[in-house]
Amino acid sequence: MTPKELNYRHLGESMIKKFEKRNIEAFYTATREEARTKVLELIPEESSVTYGGSATLNECGILDAVRTGNYSFIERTDARTPEEKREMMSRQMMADYFLMSTNAFTKDGELVNIDGNGNRVCFLIQGPSHVIVVTGMNKLAFDIPEAFQRIHNCATPPNCVRLGCKTPCSVTGTCGNCLSPETICCQEVITRYSKHPGRIKVVMVGEDLGF
């Protein structure tokens, strides 16, 4: 185990206790393979499962595993028209499990997210019976201001490139605090406490994942 891997483990073990104080159950896994196994352990077979856009979930192979597993998978990309998208959101709202990553999390156990359309943070806040958040340890920030700095300058620019958004940060690589029609920084959500015990679970991964 390298010094970085060992440090991630120590941080993860400390974070489990911080999340617990906020009514959030957390787990530490050393690798993306372990993370995938843990997520599948947390989801009973035949559950309805959906997800929010996430590079981390793809990198861990979690979405592929759920798609091919014994679950009722709600594929959000199947919706094409505005009417179909509204219908899809209603199905996602009633899902047993919602899978997502987080843009950042703090050393005090807060989840910090910025969203464009708001569907991802919407389902984090309310709707699906259970939410599983998978995050690389690279997304750990000291506090909320640092978390937002991380999101604006490390996460959003490459995400805009990935999504083909015509924003200043997609060209310059750094936040321009823009009001572009294509901005994905529309909703800012801090989850400081889970009102419903056991609803939100965080699976931390001792790797650099996502943006």
Backbone hydrogen bonds, N-H to C=O, Kabsch-Sander energy under -0.5 kcal/mol:
donor,donor_aa,acceptor,acceptor_aa,energy
6,L,2,T,-2.6
7,N,3,P,-2.4
8,Y,4,K,-2.5
9,R,5,E,-2.0
10,H,6,L,-2.3
11,L,7,N,-2.7
12,G,8,Y,-2.9
13,E,9,R,-2.6
14,S,10,H,-1.9
15,M,11,L,-2.5
16,I,12,G,-1.7
17,K,13,E,-0.8
18,K,14,S,-1.3
19,F,15,M,-3.0
20,E,16,I,-1.9
21,K,17,K,-1.3
22,R,18,K,-0.5
22,R,19,F,-1.5
23,N,20,E,-1.7
24,I,19,F,-2.2
25,E,200,I,-1.6
27,F,202,V,-2.4
29,T,204,M,-2.6
35,A,31,T,-2.1
36,R,32,R,-2.3
37,T,33,E,-2.1
38,K,34,E,-2.5
39,V,35,A,-2.6
40,L,36,R,-2.1
41,E,37,T,-1.8
42,L,38,K,-1.5
43,I,39,V,-0.7
43,I,40,L,-0.5
46,E,70,N,-3.8
47,S,44,P,-1.5
49,V,72,S,-2.3
50,T,97,Y,-2.3
52,G,99,L,-2.4
58,N,54,S,-1.1
59,E,55,A,-2.7
60,C,56,T,-1.9
61,G,58,N,-1.2
62,I,57,L,-1.9
63,L,57,L,-0.8
65,A,61,G,-1.6
66,V,62,I,-2.2
67,R,63,L,-2.7
68,T,64,D,-1.8
69,G,66,V,-0.8
71,Y,69,G,-1.8
72,S,47,S,-2.6
73,F,71,Y,-1.1
74,I,49,V,-3.3
75,E,73,F,-0.8
76,R,74,I,-0.9
78,D,75,E,-1.8
79,A,76,R,-1.1
85,K,81,T,-2.4
86,R,82,P,-1.9
87,E,83,E,-2.2
88,M,84,E,-2.7
89,M,85,K,-2.3
90,S,86,R,-1.6
91,R,87,E,-1.7
92,Q,88,M,-2.6
93,M,89,M,-2.4
94,M,90,S,-1.0
95,A,92,Q,-1.7
96,D,48,S,-0.7
97,Y,48,S,-2.1
98,F,130,H,-2.3
99,L,50,T,-2.2
100,M,132,I,-2.1
104,A,112,V,-1.3
105,F,139,K,-2.0
106,T,110,E,-2.2
107,K,141,A,-1.3
107,K,142,F,-0.5
109,G,106,T,-2.0
111,L,191,T,-2.0
112,V,104,A,-2.8
113,N,189,V,-2.6
115,D,187,Q,-2.4
122,C,118,G,-2.2
123,F,119,N,-1.7
124,L,120,R,-1.4
125,I,121,V,-2.1
126,Q,122,C,-2.4
129,S,95,A,-1.9
130,H,96,D,-1.4
131,V,199,R,-3.0
132,I,98,F,-2.6
133,V,131,V,-0.5
133,V,201,K,-3.3
134,V,100,M,-2.6
134,V,132,I,-0.5
135,T,133,V,-0.5
135,T,203,V,-2.3
137,M,205,V,-2.0
137,M,207,E,-0.9
138,N,207,E,-0.8
139,K,136,G,-1.7
140,L,137,M,-1.6
141,A,105,F,-3.0
147,A,143,D,-2.2
148,F,144,I,-2.4
149,Q,145,P,-2.1
150,R,146,E,-2.5
151,I,147,A,-2.4
152,H,148,F,-2.8
153,N,149,Q,-2.0
154,C,150,R,-2.8
155,A,150,R,-1.2
155,A,151,I,-0.7
156,T,151,I,-3.2
159,N,155,A,-1.7
160,C,156,T,-2.8
161,V,157,P,-1.9
162,R,158,P,-2.6
163,L,159,N,-2.4
164,G,160,C,-0.8
164,G,161,V,-0.6
165,C,160,C,-2.5
167,T,165,C,-1.5
170,S,167,T,-0.8
171,V,167,T,-0.6
171,V,168,P,-1.3
172,T,168,P,-2.8
173,G,169,C,-1.9
183,T,180,S,-2.0
186,C,115,D,-1.9
186,C,184,I,-0.9
187,Q,115,D,-2.7
189,V,113,N,-3.1
189,V,187,Q,-0.5
191,T,111,L,-2.9
191,T,189,V,-0.5
192,R,190,I,-0.9
194,S,22,R,-2.5
195,K,193,Y,-0.7
198,G,23,N,-0.6
199,R,196,H,-2.1
201,K,131,V,-2.7
201,K,199,R,-0.5
202,V,25,E,-2.6
203,V,133,V,-3.5
204,M,27,F,-3.0
204,M,202,V,-0.7
205,V,135,T,-2.3
206,G,29,T,-2.3
207,E,205,V,-1.7
209,L,207,E,-0.8
